[in-house]
């Protein structure tokens, strides 16, 4: 016949510590206590002279043979099991409770720990209510009277606001439109917040400036009207708006590119003018035979002019030929252009690096780079001029001036008036007013963006109607 002690001995349960209620730590951390005891008792010392890796192959901490296959013996969240002992569990009790948010006195029941009996409902702290102001009869007659609202209607509004916690959509739905006038949500909000602001201002202490919330009913109505128009758009209108937004982005991108090109061109022109002034100053200095003041009187060049050669001012021995080496900031195209121009002019690519030759050779290559950039800017301007000329001719044809072809002034004409027409009548250059009169129904983009789809339809309908009129005239 087995006794309770035998059962506890079989289940490895000992008395003493098992008295009292069971806790969460006893259920989860029971294996850690056992592992600490085992690690303290089973300790082996590695023999002297044996490496740690060799000893690990022979024995483990528990003096077991090395495993043939990799195994995971760690106890993680997957192997945690509740270890039930002889401790007492915390008692639970089926008890009644009331919710403070309810005013009907309803009583409910739920399971709860016996130690928490008599405490308040834990979720009662989430019961938040809006403080709706209350006014007296005298305050209403003196400060809150309005010709468009009666006292009974105002009381009805504040009663609904208190019942539904300022949820004006619900207030508008439950509003008594049969007894009172039909009001919109904006009207209800305007009346409520107007009264709250007046009461706050009246009840404020003397000398204090209270914060008054102002509700703009007109702005709210316009906002909802705009949302209705935005929601009721047709697919054609949405597509046209997206198309116009894309064209606007293209126009802004082209505008930024033109501004950047204009700034670069201004820098090049300024650099060329500065270089010319420098050459003149050097000639004046050489005529006065003052070579020692050449470097002191040399004007400062901007960083964007030509090539900026590095200065070798560090201590140590350096070769003068290193000063003729082109910096890495110069591109391969510019280097090839410099070599080509020097070869055409019969200049040696690697001259004798004397002090004067190095300075003059660097200045020459800097001027060549500046000339190369000016030529590129000039070619870009000519290309843009040709594009504008073709675009202008296309606009003239679209505006009804198909029989009139004029020539734009070419680059390098010296500002002369070359507006001679190629028509037999020799007509003068057309004004912009004449073009606008012919093309009233068109949407012309100055930058060159194409017409919108709807404007194309209007243009086609206008052209078809004009052609029908011309046919009917004879």
C-alpha positions as CSV (number, residue, x, y, z in Angstrom):
1,X,0.0,0.0,0.0
2,X,1.6,3.2,-1.2
3,X,1.3,6.4,0.9
4,X,1.4,10.1,-0.1
5,X,5.1,10.3,0.7
6,X,5.8,7.5,-1.8
7,X,3.7,9.3,-4.5
8,X,5.6,12.6,-3.9
9,X,8.9,10.7,-4.0
10,X,7.9,9.1,-7.3
11,X,6.8,12.4,-8.8
12,X,10.0,14.1,-7.4
13,X,8.0,16.4,-5.3
14,X,9.3,17.4,-1.9
15,X,7.5,19.2,0.9
16,X,8.5,22.4,2.7
17,X,8.6,24.8,-0.2
18,X,5.5,23.5,-1.8
19,X,3.2,25.0,0.9
20,X,1.1,28.0,-0.1
21,X,-0.4,29.1,-3.4
22,X,1.3,28.4,-6.7
23,X,2.7,31.3,-8.6
24,X,3.7,32.0,-12.2
25,X,7.4,31.7,-11.5
26,X,6.9,28.2,-10.1
27,X,5.2,27.1,-13.3
28,X,7.7,28.5,-15.8
29,X,11.1,28.6,-14.0
30,X,11.1,25.2,-12.4
31,X,13.6,23.8,-14.8
32,X,16.1,26.5,-14.2
33,X,16.4,25.6,-10.5
34,X,17.2,22.0,-11.4
35,X,19.7,23.0,-14.1
36,X,21.6,25.2,-11.7
37,X,22.0,22.3,-9.2
38,X,23.2,19.9,-11.9
39,X,25.7,22.4,-13.2
40,X,27.1,23.0,-9.8
41,X,27.6,19.3,-9.1
42,X,28.7,18.1,-12.5
43,X,31.9,20.1,-13.1
44,X,34.9,18.6,-14.9
45,X,38.3,20.2,-15.2
46,X,40.2,20.2,-18.5
47,X,43.6,18.4,-18.2
48,X,46.7,20.6,-18.5
49,X,48.3,20.7,-21.9
50,X,45.1,19.7,-23.7
51,X,43.5,22.2,-26.0
52,X,39.9,23.3,-25.4
53,X,38.7,22.1,-28.9
54,X,40.2,18.6,-28.3
55,X,38.6,18.4,-24.9
56,X,35.2,19.5,-26.2
57,X,35.4,16.6,-28.7
58,X,35.9,14.1,-25.9
59,X,33.4,15.1,-23.2
60,X,30.7,17.7,-22.7
61,X,29.7,19.3,-19.4
62,X,27.6,16.3,-18.5
63,X,30.5,13.9,-19.5
64,X,28.5,12.5,-22.3
65,X,29.9,11.2,-25.6
66,X,30.1,13.7,-28.4
67,X,26.9,13.7,-30.6
68,X,27.0,12.2,-34.0
69,X,24.3,14.6,-35.4
70,X,23.8,18.2,-34.5
71,X,21.1,18.6,-31.9
72,X,19.4,21.5,-30.0
73,X,19.0,20.9,-26.3
74,X,18.2,24.4,-25.3
75,X,14.8,24.9,-23.7
76,X,13.1,27.8,-25.4
77,X,9.5,28.9,-25.6
78,X,8.6,25.8,-27.6
79,X,9.4,23.4,-24.8
80,X,8.1,25.4,-21.8
81,X,5.5,23.4,-20.0
82,X,3.6,24.1,-16.8
83,X,5.0,22.2,-13.9
84,X,2.1,21.6,-11.5
85,X,3.0,21.0,-7.9
86,X,1.2,20.7,-4.6
87,X,0.8,24.5,-4.1
88,X,-2.6,26.0,-3.9
89,X,-4.0,27.9,-6.9
90,X,-5.4,31.4,-6.6
91,X,-9.1,31.2,-6.1
92,X,-11.6,32.7,-8.6
93,X,-15.2,33.7,-7.8
94,X,-18.4,34.4,-9.8
95,X,-19.3,37.8,-8.5
96,X,-21.7,40.6,-9.6
97,X,-20.5,44.0,-10.9
98,X,-22.1,47.3,-12.2
99,X,-20.9,49.6,-14.9
100,X,-20.7,53.3,-13.9
101,X,-21.3,54.3,-17.5
102,X,-24.9,53.0,-17.3
103,X,-27.6,54.8,-15.4
104,X,-30.2,52.0,-15.5
105,X,-28.7,50.1,-12.5
106,X,-28.1,47.0,-14.6
107,X,-26.2,44.3,-12.7
108,X,-23.9,41.8,-14.5
109,X,-21.8,38.9,-13.4
110,X,-18.3,37.7,-14.3
111,X,-15.4,35.6,-13.0
112,X,-12.9,37.5,-10.9
113,X,-10.1,36.7,-8.4
114,X,-11.4,36.5,-4.8
115,X,-8.7,39.0,-3.7
116,X,-10.3,41.7,-6.0
117,X,-13.8,41.4,-4.5
118,X,-15.3,44.7,-3.8
119,X,-13.1,46.8,-6.1
120,X,-14.4,49.1,-8.8
121,X,-14.9,47.9,-12.4
122,X,-11.5,48.2,-14.0
123,X,-12.8,49.5,-17.3
124,X,-14.7,52.4,-15.7
125,X,-11.7,54.7,-16.2
126,X,-12.4,54.7,-20.0
127,X,-15.8,56.2,-19.5
128,X,-15.1,59.8,-20.8
129,X,-17.9,62.3,-21.2
130,X,-18.0,65.7,-22.9
131,X,-18.7,68.6,-20.6
132,X,-21.6,70.5,-22.3
133,X,-22.1,74.0,-20.8
134,X,-25.3,74.9,-19.1
135,X,-26.8,78.3,-19.2
136,X,-29.5,80.0,-17.1
137,X,-32.5,81.9,-18.3
138,X,-31.0,85.3,-17.5
139,X,-27.8,84.5,-19.4
140,X,-29.8,83.4,-22.4
141,X,-31.9,86.6,-22.5
142,X,-28.9,88.9,-22.0
143,X,-26.1,87.2,-24.0
144,X,-27.4,84.3,-26.0
145,X,-30.6,85.6,-27.6
146,X,-30.7,85.1,-31.4
147,X,-33.6,86.0,-33.8
148,X,-33.1,82.9,-35.9
149,X,-33.2,80.6,-32.8
150,X,-35.8,80.2,-30.1
151,X,-35.1,79.2,-26.5
152,X,-36.9,75.8,-26.9
153,X,-34.9,75.0,-30.1
154,X,-31.6,75.9,-28.4
155,X,-32.4,73.7,-25.4
156,X,-33.3,70.8,-27.7
157,X,-29.9,71.2,-29.5
158,X,-27.9,71.2,-26.2
159,X,-29.9,68.2,-24.9
160,X,-29.0,66.2,-28.1
161,X,-25.3,67.4,-27.8
162,X,-25.2,66.1,-24.3
163,X,-26.8,62.8,-25.1
164,X,-24.6,62.0,-28.1
165,X,-21.3,63.5,-26.9
166,X,-21.1,66.2,-29.7
167,X,-21.5,63.7,-32.5
168,X,-23.1,66.2,-34.8
169,X,-23.9,63.7,-37.5
170,X,-26.0,61.7,-35.0
171,X,-27.4,65.0,-33.6
172,X,-28.5,66.1,-37.0
173,X,-30.1,62.7,-37.6
174,X,-32.1,62.8,-34.3
175,X,-33.0,66.5,-34.6
176,X,-36.7,67.2,-34.5
177,X,-37.2,68.7,-38.0
178,X,-41.0,68.5,-37.7
179,X,-41.3,70.7,-34.7
180,X,-38.4,73.1,-35.5
181,X,-36.9,74.5,-38.7
182,X,-34.8,72.3,-40.9
183,X,-31.2,72.9,-40.0
184,X,-27.9,71.7,-41.6
185,X,-25.0,70.3,-39.6
186,X,-23.1,73.6,-40.2
187,X,-26.0,75.5,-38.7
188,X,-26.1,73.3,-35.6
189,X,-22.3,73.6,-35.1
190,X,-22.3,77.3,-35.6
191,X,-25.1,77.8,-33.0
192,X,-23.4,75.4,-30.4
193,X,-19.9,76.8,-30.7
194,X,-21.2,80.4,-30.8
195,X,-23.0,79.9,-27.4
196,X,-19.9,78.1,-25.9
197,X,-17.6,81.1,-27.0
198,X,-20.0,83.7,-25.5
199,X,-20.4,81.8,-22.2
200,X,-16.6,81.4,-22.0
201,X,-16.1,85.1,-22.6
202,X,-18.8,86.1,-20.1
203,X,-17.7,83.8,-17.3
204,X,-14.0,84.5,-17.6
205,X,-12.3,86.3,-14.8
206,X,-11.5,90.0,-15.3
207,X,-8.2,90.6,-17.0
208,X,-7.9,87.1,-18.4
209,X,-8.0,86.2,-22.0
210,X,-9.9,82.9,-22.5
211,X,-9.4,80.7,-25.5
212,X,-12.5,80.8,-27.6
213,X,-13.1,78.3,-30.4
214,X,-14.5,79.9,-33.5
215,X,-16.3,77.8,-36.0
216,X,-16.4,79.1,-39.6
217,X,-19.6,77.8,-41.1
218,X,-19.1,79.4,-44.5
219,X,-15.7,77.8,-44.9
220,X,-17.1,74.4,-43.9
221,X,-19.9,74.7,-46.5
222,X,-17.4,75.7,-49.3
223,X,-15.2,72.8,-48.3
224,X,-18.0,70.3,-48.6
225,X,-19.1,71.8,-51.9
226,X,-15.6,71.3,-53.3
227,X,-15.5,67.8,-52.0
228,X,-18.8,67.1,-53.8
229,X,-17.5,68.5,-57.0
230,X,-14.3,66.5,-56.7
231,X,-16.3,63.3,-56.0
232,X,-18.8,63.9,-58.9
233,X,-16.1,64.4,-61.6
234,X,-16.4,62.3,-64.8
235,X,-13.6,60.1,-66.0
236,X,-12.9,62.5,-68.8
237,X,-12.4,65.4,-66.4
238,X,-10.1,63.3,-64.2
239,X,-8.0,62.3,-67.3
240,X,-7.8,65.9,-68.5
241,X,-6.7,67.1,-65.0
242,X,-4.0,64.4,-64.9
243,X,-2.9,65.4,-68.4
244,X,-2.7,69.1,-67.4
245,X,-0.7,68.3,-64.3
246,X,1.8,66.4,-66.4
247,X,2.1,69.2,-68.9
248,X,2.6,71.7,-66.1
249,X,5.4,69.6,-64.7
250,X,7.0,69.5,-68.1
251,X,6.7,73.3,-68.4
252,X,8.3,73.8,-65.0
253,X,11.1,71.4,-65.9
254,X,11.8,73.2,-69.2
255,X,11.7,76.6,-67.4
256,X,14.3,75.5,-64.8
257,X,16.5,74.1,-67.6
258,X,16.3,77.4,-69.5
259,X,17.1,79.4,-66.3
260,X,20.1,77.1,-65.6
261,X,21.4,77.5,-69.2
262,X,20.9,81.3,-69.0
263,X,23.0,81.4,-65.7
264,X,25.7,79.2,-67.2
265,X,25.8,81.5,-70.3
266,X,26.1,84.6,-68.1
267,X,29.0,83.0,-66.2
268,X,30.8,82.2,-69.5
269,X,30.3,85.7,-70.8
270,X,31.5,87.2,-67.5
271,X,34.5,84.9,-67.6
272,X,35.4,85.9,-71.2
273,X,35.1,89.6,-70.2
274,X,37.3,89.0,-67.1
275,X,39.9,87.2,-69.2
276,X,40.0,90.1,-71.7
277,X,40.4,92.7,-69.0
278,X,43.2,90.5,-67.6
279,X,45.0,90.4,-70.9
280,X,44.8,94.2,-71.2
281,X,46.2,94.7,-67.7
282,X,49.1,92.4,-68.4
283,X,50.0,94.3,-71.6
284,X,49.9,97.6,-69.7
285,X,52.2,96.1,-67.0
286,X,54.6,94.8,-69.6
287,X,54.8,98.2,-71.4
288,X,55.7,99.8,-68.1
289,X,58.4,97.2,-67.5
290,X,57.2,96.1,-64.1
291,X,57.4,92.3,-64.2
292,X,57.8,92.0,-60.5
293,X,54.3,93.4,-59.9
294,X,52.7,91.1,-62.3
295,X,51.4,88.7,-59.8
296,X,50.3,91.3,-57.3
297,X,48.3,93.3,-59.8
298,X,46.7,90.3,-61.3
299,X,42.9,90.5,-60.8
300,X,41.2,87.5,-59.2
301,X,39.4,85.2,-61.7
302,X,36.2,83.5,-60.8
303,X,36.3,79.8,-60.2
304,X,34.2,79.0,-63.2
305,X,36.6,80.4,-65.8
306,X,38.5,77.8,-67.8
307,X,40.7,75.4,-65.9
308,X,41.6,75.8,-62.2
309,X,45.1,74.3,-61.9
310,X,46.2,73.0,-58.5
311,X,48.8,75.0,-56.5
312,X,51.8,73.0,-55.2
313,X,52.6,74.9,-52.0
314,X,53.5,71.9,-49.9
315,X,56.9,71.3,-48.5
316,X,59.3,69.1,-50.4
317,X,60.7,68.8,-53.9
318,X,58.2,69.0,-56.8
319,X,58.6,69.1,-60.6
320,X,57.5,72.1,-62.5
321,X,56.0,69.9,-65.2
322,X,53.4,68.7,-62.6
323,X,51.9,72.2,-62.8
324,X,51.0,71.6,-66.5
325,X,49.1,68.4,-65.6
326,X,45.3,68.8,-66.3
327,X,43.1,68.3,-63.2
328,X,40.7,65.4,-63.0
329,X,37.7,67.9,-63.1
330,X,38.3,68.4,-66.9
331,X,36.3,66.0,-68.9
332,X,37.6,63.8,-71.7
333,X,35.7,65.7,-74.4
334,X,37.4,69.0,-73.3
335,X,40.8,67.3,-73.2
336,X,40.4,65.9,-76.7
337,X,39.2,69.3,-77.9
338,X,42.3,71.0,-76.4
339,X,44.6,68.5,-78.0
340,X,42.9,68.9,-81.4
341,X,43.2,72.7,-81.4
342,X,46.8,72.6,-80.2
343,X,47.7,70.1,-82.9
344,X,46.0,72.3,-85.6
345,X,47.9,75.4,-84.4
346,X,51.2,73.4,-84.3
347,X,51.7,73.8,-80.5
348,X,53.6,71.1,-78.7
349,X,51.5,69.1,-76.2
350,X,54.4,68.8,-73.8
351,X,56.6,72.0,-74.0
352,X,59.7,72.7,-72.0
353,X,58.4,73.4,-68.5
354,X,60.1,76.7,-67.7
355,X,58.4,79.2,-65.4
356,X,57.1,81.5,-68.1
357,X,56.2,78.6,-70.5
358,X,54.2,76.8,-67.8
359,X,52.2,79.9,-66.9
360,X,51.5,80.8,-70.5
361,X,50.7,77.2,-71.5
362,X,48.2,76.9,-68.7
363,X,46.6,80.2,-69.6
364,X,46.3,79.1,-73.2
365,X,44.6,75.8,-72.3
366,X,42.3,77.6,-69.9
367,X,41.3,80.1,-72.7
368,X,40.8,77.1,-75.1
369,X,38.4,75.5,-72.6
370,X,36.5,78.8,-72.2
371,X,36.3,79.0,-76.0
372,X,35.0,75.5,-76.2
373,X,32.3,76.2,-73.7
374,X,31.3,79.4,-75.5
375,X,31.0,77.5,-78.8
376,X,28.8,74.9,-77.2
377,X,26.6,77.6,-75.7
378,X,26.4,79.3,-79.1
379,X,25.4,76.1,-80.9
380,X,22.7,75.4,-78.2
381,X,21.3,78.9,-78.7
382,X,21.2,78.4,-82.5
383,X,19.4,75.1,-82.1
384,X,16.8,76.7,-79.7
385,X,16.4,79.5,-82.2
386,X,15.6,77.0,-85.0
387,X,13.2,75.2,-82.8
388,X,11.4,78.4,-82.0
389,X,11.3,79.4,-85.7
390,X,9.6,76.1,-86.6
391,X,7.2,76.4,-83.7
392,X,6.3,80.0,-84.7
393,X,5.7,78.9,-88.3
394,X,3.5,76.1,-87.1
395,X,1.5,78.6,-85.0
396,X,1.1,80.9,-88.0
397,X,-0.3,78.1,-90.1
398,X,-2.6,77.0,-87.3
399,X,-3.8,80.6,-86.9
400,X,-4.8,81.0,-90.5
401,X,-1.7,82.6,-91.9
402,X,-0.7,79.6,-94.1
403,X,0.1,81.8,-97.1
404,X,2.5,84.0,-95.2
405,X,6.0,82.7,-94.5
406,X,8.5,85.0,-92.8
407,X,12.1,84.6,-91.9
408,X,13.3,85.0,-88.3
409,X,16.6,86.8,-87.8
410,X,19.6,84.5,-88.0
411,X,22.4,84.3,-85.4
412,X,25.1,86.8,-86.3
413,X,23.0,89.2,-88.2
414,X,24.3,92.0,-86.0
415,X,20.8,93.0,-84.9
416,X,19.7,94.1,-88.4
417,X,16.0,93.8,-89.3
418,X,15.7,90.7,-91.5
419,X,12.0,90.4,-91.4
420,X,11.6,90.4,-95.2
421,X,8.7,88.2,-96.2
422,X,8.9,85.6,-98.9
423,X,5.4,86.2,-100.0
424,X,4.8,88.1,-103.3
425,X,3.1,91.0,-101.5
426,X,6.2,91.5,-99.2
427,X,4.1,91.8,-96.1
428,X,5.7,93.0,-92.8
429,X,6.3,91.0,-89.7
430,X,2.9,90.1,-88.1
431,X,2.1,91.4,-84.7
432,X,1.0,89.2,-81.8
433,X,-2.4,90.8,-81.8
434,X,-3.0,89.6,-85.3
435,X,-2.1,86.1,-84.3
436,X,-4.4,86.2,-81.2
437,X,-7.4,87.4,-83.3
438,X,-6.9,84.5,-85.7
439,X,-6.4,81.9,-83.0
440,X,-8.9,82.9,-80.3
441,X,-10.2,79.4,-79.7
442,X,-6.8,77.8,-79.3
443,X,-4.9,77.1,-76.1
444,X,-1.3,78.1,-77.0
445,X,1.4,77.3,-74.6
446,X,4.3,79.7,-74.8
447,X,6.8,77.0,-73.7
448,X,5.4,74.6,-76.4
449,X,3.2,72.2,-74.6
450,X,0.6,70.5,-76.8
451,X,-3.0,71.2,-76.6
452,X,-5.3,69.3,-74.2
453,X,-7.6,66.6,-75.5
454,X,-10.7,68.7,-74.9
455,X,-9.2,71.8,-76.5
456,X,-8.3,69.6,-79.6
457,X,-12.0,68.6,-79.8
458,X,-13.1,72.2,-79.6
459,X,-10.5,73.2,-82.3
460,X,-11.7,70.4,-84.6
461,X,-15.3,71.4,-84.2
462,X,-14.5,75.1,-84.8
463,X,-12.5,74.3,-87.9
464,X,-15.3,72.0,-89.3
465,X,-17.9,74.7,-88.7
466,X,-15.8,77.4,-90.4
467,X,-15.2,75.2,-93.4
468,X,-19.0,74.6,-93.7
469,X,-19.6,78.3,-93.7
470,X,-17.0,78.9,-96.4
471,X,-18.7,76.2,-98.6
472,X,-22.1,77.8,-98.1
473,X,-21.0,81.3,-99.0
474,X,-20.9,80.9,-102.9
